């Protein structure tokens, strides 16, 4: 994948830098580097800042290295899921996690995250892992599949959709699956605000990539990664993630919540970057030990 293909506009750029409270000489972690958009903002905020860029997508890491080459040794890179990252140096002054699938992964289509074009039912952010969306839709039993779609997709017609999936499998492509889902629901639901397959695809992607599980891990280990008064900034894109972040930060004795309500994008940002519409940013600060 070429560097230009992985370029995307970082969401809530001002809120990210303000939330991280960038310090001269500070050390920061971008846990979901993508194409390096947010990483660049951090590095440009102060010329003495250093950064570790992490991503589980090899193409994203390669693009980040290209995009941030001018910063030289100020940046180091790690390929893997942030839940498995083990810092080898002193604590960070700030950690950023911009969750979910990137706009580039959706737009390119060959990874199966979107049904806007036909692609294999893959949905792996890290192709090294074994489980794919095809494995789930073609092998899970109907009850387990319905529970998945209801829980991770918050889809009220999950049983109806699961029955259709099981009755007509095996499935090969995103578009075939999406079309079958559309015709498994009532006509009024079929032509609603969003495509009737949207929530099911979200559920499959979350399951394939263990997104809530790795987020829980991040929220548990983040205090050990941060220096006292270091900031944790998390951007989520759906309610399951945001609820988990909200309650975990609120209930943690090691964090002080900075954002009582999530920061959302202004209309002018949304007009330039529609992905920002569903973004919610929360900030917490590592407490100083008594």
Secondary structure in CASP SS format (residue, H / E / C, confidence):
PFRMAT SS
TARGET T0000
AUTHOR 0000-0000-0000
METHOD secondary structure of the structure
MODEL  1
X C 1.00
X C 1.00
X H 1.00
X H 1.00
X H 1.00
X H 1.00
X C 1.00
X C 1.00
X C 1.00
X C 1.00
X C 1.00
X C 1.00
X H 1.00
X H 1.00
X H 1.00
X H 1.00
X H 1.00
X H 1.00
X H 1.00
X H 1.00
X C 1.00
X C 1.00
X C 1.00
X C 1.00
X C 1.00
X C 1.00
X E 1.00
X E 1.00
X E 1.00
X E 1.00
X C 1.00
X C 1.00
X C 1.00
X C 1.00
X C 1.00
X C 1.00
X H 1.00
X H 1.00
X H 1.00
X H 1.00
X H 1.00
X H 1.00
X H 1.00
X H 1.00
X H 1.00
X C 1.00
X C 1.00
X C 1.00
X C 1.00
X E 1.00
X E 1.00
X E 1.00
X E 1.00
X E 1.00
X E 1.00
X C 1.00
X C 1.00
X H 1.00
X H 1.00
X H 1.00
X H 1.00
X H 1.00
X H 1.00
X H 1.00
X H 1.00
X H 1.00
X H 1.00
X C 1.00
X H 1.00
X H 1.00
X H 1.00
X H 1.00
X H 1.00
X H 1.00
X E 1.00
X E 1.00
X E 1.00
X E 1.00
X E 1.00
X C 1.00
X C 1.00
X H 1.00
X H 1.00
X H 1.00
X C 1.00
X C 1.00
X C 1.00
X C 1.00
X C 1.00
X C 1.00
X C 1.00
X E 1.00
X E 1.00
X E 1.00
X E 1.00
X E 1.00
X E 1.00
X E 1.00
X C 1.00
X C 1.00
X C 1.00
X C 1.00
X H 1.00
X H 1.00
X H 1.00
X H 1.00
X H 1.00
X H 1.00
X C 1.00
X C 1.00
X C 1.00
X C 1.00
X C 1.00
X C 1.00
X C 1.00
X C 1.00
X C 1.00
X C 1.00
X C 1.00
X E 1.00
X C 1.00
X C 1.00
X C 1.00
X C 1.00
X C 1.00
X C 1.00
X C 1.00
X C 1.00
X C 1.00
X C 1.00
X C 1.00
X C 1.00
X H 1.00
X H 1.00
X H 1.00
X H 1.00
X H 1.00
X H 1.00
X H 1.00
X C 1.00
X C 1.00
X H 1.00
X H 1.00
X H 1.00
X H 1.00
X H 1.00
X H 1.00
X H 1.00
X H 1.00
X H 1.00
X H 1.00
X H 1.00
X H 1.00
X C 1.00
X C 1.00
X C 1.00
X C 1.00
X H 1.00
X H 1.00
X H 1.00
X H 1.00
X H 1.00
X H 1.00
X H 1.00
X H 1.00
X H 1.00
X H 1.00
X H 1.00
X C 1.00
X C 1.00
X C 1.00
X C 1.00
X E 1.00
X H 1.00
X H 1.00
X H 1.00
X H 1.00
X H 1.00
X H 1.00
X H 1.00
X H 1.00
X H 1.00
X C 1.00
X C 1.00
X C 1.00
X C 1.00
X H 1.00
X H 1.00
X H 1.00
X H 1.00
X C 1.00
X C 1.00
X C 1.00
X C 1.00
X C 1.00
X C 1.00
X C 1.00
X H 1.00
X H 1.00
X H 1.00
X H 1.00
X H 1.00
X H 1.00
X H 1.00
X H 1.00
X H 1.00
X H 1.00
X H 1.00
X H 1.00
X C 1.00
X H 1.00
X H 1.00
X H 1.00
X H 1.00
X H 1.00
X H 1.00
X H 1.00
X H 1.00
X H 1.00
X H 1.00
X H 1.00
X H 1.00
X H 1.00
X H 1.00
X H 1.00
X E 1.00
X E 1.00
X E 1.00
X E 1.00
X E 1.00
X E 1.00
X E 1.00
X E 1.00
X E 1.00
X E 1.00
X E 1.00
X C 1.00
X C 1.00
X H 1.00
X H 1.00
X H 1.00
X H 1.00
X H 1.00
X H 1.00
X H 1.00
X H 1.00
X H 1.00
X H 1.00
X H 1.00
X H 1.00
X H 1.00
X C 1.00
X C 1.00
X C 1.00
X E 1.00
X E 1.00
X E 1.00
X C 1.00
X C 1.00
X C 1.00
X C 1.00
X C 1.00
X E 1.00
X C 1.00
X C 1.00
X C 1.00
X H 1.00
X H 1.00
X H 1.00
X H 1.00
X H 1.00
X H 1.00
X C 1.00
X H 1.00
X H 1.00
X H 1.00
X H 1.00
X H 1.00
X C 1.00
X E 1.00
X E 1.00
X E 1.00
X E 1.00
X E 1.00
X E 1.00
X E 1.00
X C 1.00
X C 1.00
X C 1.00
X C 1.00
END
